[in-house]
Amino acid sequence: NRYNQILSQLKSKMNDVSETLTNLKVKSAPLQRLKLMYNSCKTGQREIALSEPLYHKLHETGKLLMPTVDSESRTRIANDLSSCEKQWLDIIASLDSRKESLKEILHLWDDTEAGMEDTLAWLKGIRHEVTRELPVTYDDLVMALQQCQEFENSFANAGDKRGQLSQQHQRLRTCESAEETGVLQQRLMVLDTQWQEMLH
């Protein structure tokens, strides 16, 4: 009958999304895989949204059917509706949670990568300034001394950013593949080396 058709269709759609969710339960993965997983979460959410009319139709049809059937059938329908509701809500919660988790990881990667690039460019700019020939006039020497003082102050202020980048890298190591976090590790080592060179 119509009720069983709707039940079968809805279960099929929910099971497909549940299977997708199972494939998303990975602790560590390459960056590209994480991006694909994030897109899979969004696709799953769209599929659930498109199935929402079917979900409501099932409950509506089941409740209309219950007064017309025997006690055993009513119990079965009630269990069907309860089971579908639980699976439906679990899927929505799991998709939301996993998508937000992946979004946070991808944002952290972008933020860490951009932060390292900005810091390396900043160090390169300072290196360019401090390796220029010393000025010969008094006024130019005073300006150069002031600039050195500004560089010292900026290094003190940038120390927190350097530490933050290191912490972000450590967090990424728990969820990104070793190969890709190794790339960030190399950049961090270059940054640390150039940092120490500039200080001395």
ChimeraX commands (.cxc) that place a marker at each C-alpha (Angstrom):
marker #1 position 0.00,0.00,0.00 radius 0.5
marker #1 position 0.90,3.71,-0.13 radius 0.5
marker #1 position 2.27,3.77,3.44 radius 0.5
marker #1 position 4.71,0.92,2.78 radius 0.5
marker #1 position 5.89,2.58,-0.46 radius 0.5
marker #1 position 6.67,5.85,1.33 radius 0.5
marker #1 position 8.36,3.96,4.18 radius 0.5
marker #1 position 10.54,2.02,1.74 radius 0.5
marker #1 position 11.52,5.16,-0.21 radius 0.5
marker #1 position 12.39,7.13,2.91 radius 0.5
marker #1 position 14.41,4.29,4.45 radius 0.5
marker #1 position 16.35,3.89,1.21 radius 0.5
marker #1 position 17.24,7.60,1.13 radius 0.5
marker #1 position 18.18,7.70,4.81 radius 0.5
marker #1 position 20.30,4.56,4.52 radius 0.5
marker #1 position 22.18,6.10,1.58 radius 0.5
marker #1 position 22.99,9.20,3.63 radius 0.5
marker #1 position 23.89,7.06,6.67 radius 0.5
marker #1 position 26.35,5.12,4.53 radius 0.5
marker #1 position 27.91,8.41,3.40 radius 0.5
marker #1 position 28.25,9.44,7.05 radius 0.5
marker #1 position 30.05,6.18,7.85 radius 0.5
marker #1 position 32.65,7.03,5.20 radius 0.5
marker #1 position 33.12,10.47,6.77 radius 0.5
marker #1 position 34.21,9.08,10.15 radius 0.5
marker #1 position 37.94,9.38,9.53 radius 0.5
marker #1 position 40.35,10.73,12.14 radius 0.5
marker #1 position 43.11,11.74,9.73 radius 0.5
marker #1 position 43.12,12.28,5.95 radius 0.5
marker #1 position 44.86,14.22,3.16 radius 0.5
marker #1 position 43.68,17.80,2.63 radius 0.5
marker #1 position 41.93,17.00,-0.66 radius 0.5
marker #1 position 40.06,14.13,1.00 radius 0.5
marker #1 position 38.94,16.44,3.80 radius 0.5
marker #1 position 37.59,18.91,1.22 radius 0.5
marker #1 position 35.71,16.10,-0.52 radius 0.5
marker #1 position 34.29,14.97,2.83 radius 0.5
marker #1 position 33.12,18.51,3.55 radius 0.5
marker #1 position 31.36,18.63,0.18 radius 0.5
marker #1 position 29.83,15.22,0.90 radius 0.5
marker #1 position 28.36,16.62,4.12 radius 0.5
marker #1 position 26.75,19.47,2.20 radius 0.5
marker #1 position 25.42,17.02,-0.40 radius 0.5
marker #1 position 23.98,14.85,2.39 radius 0.5
marker #1 position 22.27,17.88,3.91 radius 0.5
marker #1 position 20.72,18.75,0.54 radius 0.5
marker #1 position 19.48,15.18,0.12 radius 0.5
marker #1 position 17.89,15.23,3.56 radius 0.5
marker #1 position 16.27,18.61,2.84 radius 0.5
marker #1 position 14.83,17.23,-0.42 radius 0.5
marker #1 position 13.50,14.18,1.45 radius 0.5
marker #1 position 11.77,16.24,4.13 radius 0.5
marker #1 position 8.37,16.27,2.34 radius 0.5
marker #1 position 8.59,12.46,2.15 radius 0.5
marker #1 position 9.39,12.30,5.87 radius 0.5
marker #1 position 6.35,14.40,6.77 radius 0.5
marker #1 position 4.19,12.43,4.32 radius 0.5
marker #1 position 5.15,9.18,6.05 radius 0.5
marker #1 position 4.06,10.47,9.45 radius 0.5
marker #1 position 0.86,11.92,8.03 radius 0.5
marker #1 position -0.02,8.70,6.18 radius 0.5
marker #1 position 0.89,6.49,9.16 radius 0.5
marker #1 position -1.28,8.47,11.59 radius 0.5
marker #1 position -4.23,8.37,9.18 radius 0.5
marker #1 position -3.78,4.63,8.73 radius 0.5
marker #1 position -3.50,3.66,12.41 radius 0.5
marker #1 position -7.20,3.99,13.35 radius 0.5
marker #1 position -8.20,1.74,10.43 radius 0.5
marker #1 position -5.96,-1.26,11.19 radius 0.5
marker #1 position -5.71,-3.91,13.90 radius 0.5
marker #1 position -3.68,-3.61,17.10 radius 0.5
marker #1 position -0.66,-5.49,15.78 radius 0.5
marker #1 position -0.46,-3.29,12.67 radius 0.5
marker #1 position -0.84,-0.13,14.77 radius 0.5
marker #1 position 2.09,-1.20,16.93 radius 0.5
marker #1 position 4.20,-1.88,13.84 radius 0.5
marker #1 position 3.35,1.52,12.32 radius 0.5
marker #1 position 4.11,3.29,15.61 radius 0.5
marker #1 position 7.50,1.53,15.77 radius 0.5
marker #1 position 8.19,2.42,12.12 radius 0.5
marker #1 position 7.47,6.10,12.72 radius 0.5
marker #1 position 9.53,6.18,15.92 radius 0.5
marker #1 position 12.47,4.40,14.27 radius 0.5
marker #1 position 12.41,6.69,11.23 radius 0.5
marker #1 position 12.22,9.79,13.41 radius 0.5
marker #1 position 15.24,8.68,15.46 radius 0.5
marker #1 position 17.29,7.88,12.35 radius 0.5
marker #1 position 16.24,11.15,10.72 radius 0.5
marker #1 position 17.25,13.29,13.70 radius 0.5
marker #1 position 20.51,11.34,14.18 radius 0.5
marker #1 position 21.44,11.92,10.52 radius 0.5
marker #1 position 20.73,15.66,10.74 radius 0.5
marker #1 position 22.77,16.02,13.95 radius 0.5
marker #1 position 25.67,13.93,12.60 radius 0.5
marker #1 position 25.82,15.86,9.32 radius 0.5
marker #1 position 25.79,19.20,11.15 radius 0.5
marker #1 position 28.47,18.11,13.60 radius 0.5
marker #1 position 30.78,16.56,10.98 radius 0.5
marker #1 position 30.41,19.48,8.58 radius 0.5
marker #1 position 31.28,22.02,11.29 radius 0.5
marker #1 position 34.26,19.92,12.37 radius 0.5
marker #1 position 35.59,19.69,8.80 radius 0.5
marker #1 position 34.91,23.38,8.21 radius 0.5
marker #1 position 36.98,24.24,11.28 radius 0.5
marker #1 position 39.87,22.02,10.12 radius 0.5
marker #1 position 39.88,23.49,6.59 radius 0.5
marker #1 position 39.71,27.04,7.97 radius 0.5
marker #1 position 42.57,26.26,10.35 radius 0.5
marker #1 position 44.67,24.94,7.44 radius 0.5
marker #1 position 44.01,28.05,5.32 radius 0.5
marker #1 position 44.68,30.34,8.27 radius 0.5
marker #1 position 47.93,28.55,9.18 radius 0.5
marker #1 position 49.18,28.46,5.58 radius 0.5
marker #1 position 48.37,32.16,5.04 radius 0.5
marker #1 position 49.92,33.09,8.39 radius 0.5
marker #1 position 53.19,31.33,7.52 radius 0.5
marker #1 position 53.34,32.95,4.08 radius 0.5
marker #1 position 52.65,36.41,5.54 radius 0.5
marker #1 position 55.29,35.97,8.25 radius 0.5
marker #1 position 57.92,34.74,5.77 radius 0.5
marker #1 position 57.16,37.72,3.48 radius 0.5
marker #1 position 57.44,40.05,6.49 radius 0.5
marker #1 position 60.82,38.56,7.45 radius 0.5
marker #1 position 62.00,38.89,3.85 radius 0.5
marker #1 position 61.05,42.58,3.88 radius 0.5
marker #1 position 62.96,43.20,7.11 radius 0.5
marker #1 position 65.99,41.26,5.80 radius 0.5
marker #1 position 66.00,43.50,2.74 radius 0.5
marker #1 position 66.05,46.61,4.93 radius 0.5
marker #1 position 68.71,45.51,7.42 radius 0.5
marker #1 position 71.13,44.23,4.76 radius 0.5
marker #1 position 71.28,47.57,2.96 radius 0.5
marker #1 position 74.46,49.64,3.23 radius 0.5
marker #1 position 74.69,51.80,6.33 radius 0.5
marker #1 position 73.80,55.44,5.74 radius 0.5
marker #1 position 76.58,58.01,6.00 radius 0.5
marker #1 position 74.79,61.21,7.06 radius 0.5
marker #1 position 73.81,61.84,10.66 radius 0.5
marker #1 position 70.10,62.28,9.86 radius 0.5
marker #1 position 70.03,59.07,7.88 radius 0.5
marker #1 position 71.79,57.24,10.70 radius 0.5
marker #1 position 69.20,58.50,13.19 radius 0.5
marker #1 position 66.40,57.31,10.88 radius 0.5
marker #1 position 68.09,53.92,10.47 radius 0.5
marker #1 position 68.43,53.58,14.24 radius 0.5
marker #1 position 64.75,54.40,14.70 radius 0.5
marker #1 position 63.89,51.83,12.06 radius 0.5
marker #1 position 65.95,49.19,13.88 radius 0.5
marker #1 position 64.08,50.01,17.08 radius 0.5
marker #1 position 60.78,49.59,15.22 radius 0.5
marker #1 position 61.97,46.23,13.90 radius 0.5
marker #1 position 62.81,45.12,17.44 radius 0.5
marker #1 position 59.37,46.15,18.66 radius 0.5
marker #1 position 57.66,44.41,15.76 radius 0.5
marker #1 position 59.62,41.21,16.49 radius 0.5
marker #1 position 58.43,41.32,20.10 radius 0.5
marker #1 position 54.83,41.76,18.97 radius 0.5
marker #1 position 55.12,39.07,16.27 radius 0.5
marker #1 position 56.39,36.48,18.74 radius 0.5
marker #1 position 52.82,35.63,19.74 radius 0.5
marker #1 position 51.89,35.06,16.09 radius 0.5
marker #1 position 54.85,32.73,15.63 radius 0.5
marker #1 position 53.81,30.71,18.68 radius 0.5
marker #1 position 50.21,30.61,17.47 radius 0.5
marker #1 position 51.30,29.23,14.07 radius 0.5
marker #1 position 53.23,26.48,15.85 radius 0.5
marker #1 position 50.18,25.57,17.97 radius 0.5
marker #1 position 47.93,25.55,14.89 radius 0.5
marker #1 position 50.37,23.23,13.13 radius 0.5
marker #1 position 50.27,20.83,16.10 radius 0.5
marker #1 position 46.46,20.80,16.00 radius 0.5
marker #1 position 46.47,20.05,12.27 radius 0.5
marker #1 position 48.81,17.09,12.81 radius 0.5
marker #1 position 45.96,15.27,14.57 radius 0.5
marker #1 position 43.59,15.44,11.57 radius 0.5
marker #1 position 45.71,15.98,8.42 radius 0.5
marker #1 position 47.89,13.37,6.73 radius 0.5
marker #1 position 51.54,13.29,7.80 radius 0.5
marker #1 position 52.69,14.13,4.27 radius 0.5
marker #1 position 50.77,17.40,4.16 radius 0.5
marker #1 position 51.46,18.52,7.71 radius 0.5
marker #1 position 55.10,17.74,6.86 radius 0.5
marker #1 position 54.92,20.53,4.25 radius 0.5
marker #1 position 53.77,22.94,6.96 radius 0.5
marker #1 position 56.48,21.59,9.26 radius 0.5
marker #1 position 59.13,22.46,6.64 radius 0.5
marker #1 position 57.73,25.99,6.27 radius 0.5
marker #1 position 57.71,26.36,10.05 radius 0.5
marker #1 position 61.36,25.28,10.21 radius 0.5
marker #1 position 62.29,27.80,7.49 radius 0.5
marker #1 position 60.38,30.47,9.39 radius 0.5
marker #1 position 62.15,29.61,12.66 radius 0.5
marker #1 position 65.55,29.59,10.97 radius 0.5
marker #1 position 65.01,32.98,9.35 radius 0.5
marker #1 position 63.58,34.31,12.58 radius 0.5
marker #1 position 66.69,33.33,14.55 radius 0.5
marker #1 position 68.97,34.70,11.83 radius 0.5
marker #1 position 67.22,38.07,11.97 radius 0.5
marker #1 position 67.52,38.22,15.76 radius 0.5
marker #1 position 71.26,37.73,15.57 radius 0.5
marker link #1:1,2 radius 0.2
marker link #1:2,3 radius 0.2
marker link #1:3,4 radius 0.2
marker link #1:4,5 radius 0.2
marker link #1:5,6 radius 0.2
marker link #1:6,7 radius 0.2
marker link #1:7,8 radius 0.2
marker link #1:8,9 radius 0.2
marker link #1:9,10 radius 0.2
marker link #1:10,11 radius 0.2
marker link #1:11,12 radius 0.2
marker link #1:12,13 radius 0.2
marker link #1:13,14 radius 0.2
marker link #1:14,15 radius 0.2
marker link #1:15,16 radius 0.2
marker link #1:16,17 radius 0.2
marker link #1:17,18 radius 0.2
marker link #1:18,19 radius 0.2
marker link #1:19,20 radius 0.2
marker link #1:20,21 radius 0.2
marker link #1:21,22 radius 0.2
marker link #1:22,23 radius 0.2
marker link #1:23,24 radius 0.2
marker link #1:24,25 radius 0.2
marker link #1:25,26 radius 0.2
marker link #1:26,27 radius 0.2
marker link #1:27,28 radius 0.2
marker link #1:28,29 radius 0.2
marker link #1:29,30 radius 0.2
marker link #1:30,31 radius 0.2
marker link #1:31,32 radius 0.2
marker link #1:32,33 radius 0.2
marker link #1:33,34 radius 0.2
marker link #1:34,35 radius 0.2
marker link #1:35,36 radius 0.2
marker link #1:36,37 radius 0.2
marker link #1:37,38 radius 0.2
marker link #1:38,39 radius 0.2
marker link #1:39,40 radius 0.2
marker link #1:40,41 radius 0.2
marker link #1:41,42 radius 0.2
marker link #1:42,43 radius 0.2
marker link #1:43,44 radius 0.2
marker link #1:44,45 radius 0.2
marker link #1:45,46 radius 0.2
marker link #1:46,47 radius 0.2
marker link #1:47,48 radius 0.2
marker link #1:48,49 radius 0.2
marker link #1:49,50 radius 0.2
marker link #1:50,51 radius 0.2
marker link #1:51,52 radius 0.2
marker link #1:52,53 radius 0.2
marker link #1:53,54 radius 0.2
marker link #1:54,55 radius 0.2
marker link #1:55,56 radius 0.2
marker link #1:56,57 radius 0.2
marker link #1:57,58 radius 0.2
marker link #1:58,59 radius 0.2
marker link #1:59,60 radius 0.2
marker link #1:60,61 radius 0.2
marker link #1:61,62 radius 0.2
marker link #1:62,63 radius 0.2
marker link #1:63,64 radius 0.2
marker link #1:64,65 radius 0.2
marker link #1:65,66 radius 0.2
marker link #1:66,67 radius 0.2
marker link #1:67,68 radius 0.2
marker link #1:68,69 radius 0.2
marker link #1:69,70 radius 0.2
marker link #1:70,71 radius 0.2
marker link #1:71,72 radius 0.2
marker link #1:72,73 radius 0.2
marker link #1:73,74 radius 0.2
marker link #1:74,75 radius 0.2
marker link #1:75,76 radius 0.2
marker link #1:76,77 radius 0.2
marker link #1:77,78 radius 0.2
marker link #1:78,79 radius 0.2
marker link #1:79,80 radius 0.2
marker link #1:80,81 radius 0.2
marker link #1:81,82 radius 0.2
marker link #1:82,83 radius 0.2
marker link #1:83,84 radius 0.2
marker link #1:84,85 radius 0.2
marker link #1:85,86 radius 0.2
marker link #1:86,87 radius 0.2
marker link #1:87,88 radius 0.2
marker link #1:88,89 radius 0.2
marker link #1:89,90 radius 0.2
marker link #1:90,91 radius 0.2
marker link #1:91,92 radius 0.2
marker link #1:92,93 radius 0.2
marker link #1:93,94 radius 0.2
marker link #1:94,95 radius 0.2
marker link #1:95,96 radius 0.2
marker link #1:96,97 radius 0.2
marker link #1:97,98 radius 0.2
marker link #1:98,99 radius 0.2
marker link #1:99,100 radius 0.2
marker link #1:100,101 radius 0.2
marker link #1:101,102 radius 0.2
marker link #1:102,103 radius 0.2
marker link #1:103,104 radius 0.2
marker link #1:104,105 radius 0.2
marker link #1:105,106 radius 0.2
marker link #1:106,107 radius 0.2
marker link #1:107,108 radius 0.2
marker link #1:108,109 radius 0.2
marker link #1:109,110 radius 0.2
marker link #1:110,111 radius 0.2
marker link #1:111,112 radius 0.2
marker link #1:112,113 radius 0.2
marker link #1:113,114 radius 0.2
marker link #1:114,115 radius 0.2
marker link #1:115,116 radius 0.2
marker link #1:116,117 radius 0.2
marker link #1:117,118 radius 0.2
marker link #1:118,119 radius 0.2
marker link #1:119,120 radius 0.2
marker link #1:120,121 radius 0.2
marker link #1:121,122 radius 0.2
marker link #1:122,123 radius 0.2
marker link #1:123,124 radius 0.2
marker link #1:124,125 radius 0.2
marker link #1:125,126 radius 0.2
marker link #1:126,127 radius 0.2
marker link #1:127,128 radius 0.2
marker link #1:128,129 radius 0.2
marker link #1:129,130 radius 0.2
marker link #1:130,131 radius 0.2
marker link #1:131,132 radius 0.2
marker link #1:132,133 radius 0.2
marker link #1:133,134 radius 0.2
marker link #1:134,135 radius 0.2
marker link #1:135,136 radius 0.2
marker link #1:136,137 radius 0.2
marker link #1:137,138 radius 0.2
marker link #1:138,139 radius 0.2
marker link #1:139,140 radius 0.2
marker link #1:140,141 radius 0.2
marker link #1:141,142 radius 0.2
marker link #1:142,143 radius 0.2
marker link #1:143,144 radius 0.2
marker link #1:144,145 radius 0.2
marker link #1:145,146 radius 0.2
marker link #1:146,147 radius 0.2
marker link #1:147,148 radius 0.2
marker link #1:148,149 radius 0.2
marker link #1:149,150 radius 0.2
marker link #1:150,151 radius 0.2
marker link #1:151,152 radius 0.2
marker link #1:152,153 radius 0.2
marker link #1:153,154 radius 0.2
marker link #1:154,155 radius 0.2
marker link #1:155,156 radius 0.2
marker link #1:156,157 radius 0.2
marker link #1:157,158 radius 0.2
marker link #1:158,159 radius 0.2
marker link #1:159,160 radius 0.2
marker link #1:160,161 radius 0.2
marker link #1:161,162 radius 0.2
marker link #1:162,163 radius 0.2
marker link #1:163,164 radius 0.2
marker link #1:164,165 radius 0.2
marker link #1:165,166 radius 0.2
marker link #1:166,167 radius 0.2
marker link #1:167,168 radius 0.2
marker link #1:168,169 radius 0.2
marker link #1:169,170 radius 0.2
marker link #1:170,171 radius 0.2
marker link #1:171,172 radius 0.2
marker link #1:172,173 radius 0.2
marker link #1:173,174 radius 0.2
marker link #1:174,175 radius 0.2
marker link #1:175,176 radius 0.2
marker link #1:176,177 radius 0.2
marker link #1:177,178 radius 0.2
marker link #1:178,179 radius 0.2
marker link #1:179,180 radius 0.2
marker link #1:180,181 radius 0.2
marker link #1:181,182 radius 0.2
marker link #1:182,183 radius 0.2
marker link #1:183,184 radius 0.2
marker link #1:184,185 radius 0.2
marker link #1:185,186 radius 0.2
marker link #1:186,187 radius 0.2
marker link #1:187,188 radius 0.2
marker link #1:188,189 radius 0.2
marker link #1:189,190 radius 0.2
marker link #1:190,191 radius 0.2
marker link #1:191,192 radius 0.2
marker link #1:192,193 radius 0.2
marker link #1:193,194 radius 0.2
marker link #1:194,195 radius 0.2
marker link #1:195,196 radius 0.2
marker link #1:196,197 radius 0.2
marker link #1:197,198 radius 0.2
marker link #1:198,199 radius 0.2
marker link #1:199,200 radius 0.2
view
